[in-house]
Amino acid sequence: MKFSKKLVASIAVMMMACMMLSACGKSPVNSVVTAKDGQADGEIGTTFRTAFFEYSVDSVAYPSEYEGYTPGNGMQLLDVVITIKNTFGEELPMYNSDFQIQWHDLGDGDDDYGFGIEMDGSSTIMPSEYGLAKGDSCTYHIIYEVPAESKEFSVSYLEFFSDNSEGDVFFTYFKK
């Protein structure tokens, strides 16, 4: 069976148009996302713009140990790599506890969250407290200890202001 060049060209144009339209339906990873109605959701690689900085969860791994630290019985480690860029007008005080982990597949418990492990002396782990100069960027690992059977997670950041009020909340969702 022979096809005319015109028909083949038409099919090729229609296929390209379909691919372009299907790509428009998804938010591209590495896009910059701001909160709408107080919340922003993304996936690994999404860059969030908060009132103070831009950040992204760059990768997630599930090591059996990290720099000699091993999880407790019934727990697993999550190694989350986060990049932060200060977009605020001055140095920012930053904390390991700024980024919380939640697990979503074990019920609706009030205690289905945790904070990063503090490993003073590590050059790769986000310090418990540090300053991020105006315009500077940093990349750190945060090691979380979570239930071994959990497979659905999010890392969140909630804006806090000097008057003790809360702002927007940002979630990076991922599955094991």
N, C-alpha and C positions, 0 to 999 in steps of 0.2 A: 504494500500500500504506500503510495507516494503522497506527500503533503506539499502544498505550495509554500514558497518562501514567505508569502504574505500571511498565511495561516500560522506558520511557525513563529513569525515575528509577533503576531497578535497574541498568541498563547504566552510567549515570553514576557510581553509587556503586562499582561494580566497577572502572571505569576509574580512579577516584581511588585506590582501594585498591591497584591494580597499580602506579600511579605512585609511591605512597608506599613500597611494598615495594621497588621497583627502586631508589629513592633510598637506602634503608637499606643496600644492598649496597656502596656506595662510601664511602670516607672523604671528608668534605667538605673542599674546599680551605679554607685558613685555620684548620683544626683544629689544636690543639696536640698534638704527637706527642712521646712520650718513647721512649727505647730499650728494647727487650726483647731479652734475651740478647745484649747488647753492641752492638746495631745498630738504627738507625731509618732508614726509607726514606720519601721523599715526592716531591712534584712542586713545580713553581713555585707559590708561594703557601702552602705548608705551613709552619707555624711549629713549630720544634723547640725543646724545652726541654732544655738541657744542665745540667751541674752548676753552671755559672757564669752563663749568660745564655739568653735566648730569641732566636732569629733566624729569618729567612725569606729565601729568595731570591725577590725580588718580581718581577723581570723579567729577560729575556735578549734581547740584540740582537746583530746581526752587522755592525758598522760597517766601512766600508773604511778609516777612520782615526779617531783619537780625540785631540782637542786637538793635532793635528799629528803624532801617532805613527802610523806605518803598519807593517803586518806585513812580515816578511821574505819572501823568495821561497818559495812553496809553503805559506805560512801564512795564517791568517785571524785576525781579532780577534773575541773574545767580550766583550761588555759586560754584566757581571752586576751587578745592583743588589741589595744586601743590606741589610736592616734588622736591627739588633741592639739588644736591651734588657738592661741589666745587672740581673740578679735576685739577684746575690750580695750579701753583707753589707758589701762594701767596694769601693773602686775596683779595676778590673781592668786589667792591662796587656794591650793588644791589638796584633795584628800582621797586616799584609797577608797574610803566609804562613800564617795560621791556616786559610785557606780554599783548598783545593787543587782543581784541575780535573783530571778524568780523561776520556779519550775511549775509547769501548768498541767501535768498529766497525772497527778497523784491525788486529785480531789481539790476541794476549795478550802484548804486549811489556812488559818491565819498566820501560820509559821512557815509557809511555803516560799521563803526567801532567805537570802544570806548576803554576806559581805565578803570582800576579798581577804585572803590570809595575809597577815603582816609578816614580812620576812626581812627584817632590818639587816643590812649588810649585803643584800642582793643587788646587783647592778641592773637586773632586768625587770624586777618586780616593781610596780608602782609603789613609791614610798607612802607611808601612812599620812605624811603631810609634806608638802613642798610648795615652792613658789614658781609660777609660770610667768615669765616676763612678757610685757606687751609685744605682740607680734611673733613670739617664739612658738615653736611646735615641739612636741615630745611624743614618743611611742613607748609604751610600757606593757608588760604582761600583768594581768590580774589573775591570781589563782583562787578559784572558788572550790569549796568542798560541798558537794550536793548529794542527795540520795542516789545510790547506785542504780536503782531501777528507773529513775527519771530520764526521759528522752526529749521533752519539749521545754524550751527555755526562752527567757528574754533577759537582756541586760537593760537596766533603766537608769535614767538620770532625771532628777527633779530639781528645778531651779529654786534656790532659796535666796532671798534678798536681805539686805542689811537691816530692814525693819521687821525681820522674822516672818514675812509673808512668803507664800509659795507661788511659783509661777507655773510654767508649762512642764509637762512630763514627756519624756522621749523613750521609746522602746525599740530595741533591736531583737527581732524574733529569729529563732533557729531551732532545728531539730537534730538529734544525734543520728 
